[in-house]
Amino acid sequence: MDNPNNVWTILQTKPFRLFFPLGILYGILGVGHWAMWSVGWTIPGISFTHASLQAQGFLGSFVVGFLLTAFPRMTGTSPCSKTEIVIALMTSLGFLFSSLTNHWPLAEAFFLAQITNLIIFAARRIPLRKNNPPSSFVLMGFGFLHAVLGTSFLIASHFGEHFYSLYAIGRQMIQLGFLLCIVLGVTARLTPFLMGYGDDPRLELPDRNAPIDGKSLLIHGATGLLLLSSFFIEQKNQMLAWALRAVLATIHFLFYAKIARPIRQQTGVIHFFVLSCWLIILGLWTGLLAPKYRIAALHIVFIGGFSLMIFSFAMNVVYSHSAKPDKLFSRLIRMKVMGTCVIFALIFRVLADIWPAQYLLFIHIASGTWVLVALFWLITLFPRFFDKPVSRH
């Protein structure tokens, strides 16, 4: 039997220890671009670089770390192989260096390879599963489809130089569709447990011979298809596209994640996690009802929704797998400070669009605050990444 304290064994069973810190690095670089730009640095293509580093780097790394850790546990299959981890790491670093040097075709090729590695990783384990994955995980498949199609569209359009509409579709698929599908697929299963309703979902999954919930599978599949279609519809009818996303996300968060129920597990981590779900809904409805402020609406989704969810949920994962899991049920002042600062950064990023006369100042405050949160998250949790594995996980 492998030594449980061997570095490779730890990384194979808990890959998040490698990819969560890498995600924070992406976030600091991606948002740091805006902080530097706001004080006068000339940074070509800053908008695309920022969005790509955040969506495909920061958020993408946390998706990789979570899936490589959780999927084998939920399906009762083998942990990551060394090859799968090395490919995931090398493609991520390749994307990082190619992005920072503005070699975008190469960067997207690395991202496509990373997503392909994830698809193969999951596909290899499905036939060997002891448990059926949650039906909501079909949305994660649609998340991968958004990423593959979106990347292909960016490359085929020569990044907007030809077929600009194809470029616009691809960019939105990667930056919004990919992440929204992943979030809906995961939160539908994990949020009730995190809020204090039910037991650990890894222990509740039916074995592979149990009947499949066809109705639930159909609903989640239809949601994925409609979200995918919304990015094509958007080229002709933006209101309908935003309405589809807002309605579908609201239905999923309310009826599957069930975020409207009282929170039983009263911890700062869970409160901010549930708040992030509501902010995703708020951002999508703001984009529908106030089209003039759609850039601000997207930042409500990304800063208040996705990034706050990452900081809170990833903290939950790190502490759960550390030598101090009970820390989650303490006052955990650091989470309250980080969560409050993320909301502070969000407010100033939204104000930058509402009050353009102070755009540079507000962007500087928002980006600087967010970078400090990311650094604080990494510094305070870094020792936990070196804890010896706890036997109950």
Beta strands, then each sheet from edge to edge (+ up, - down):
end
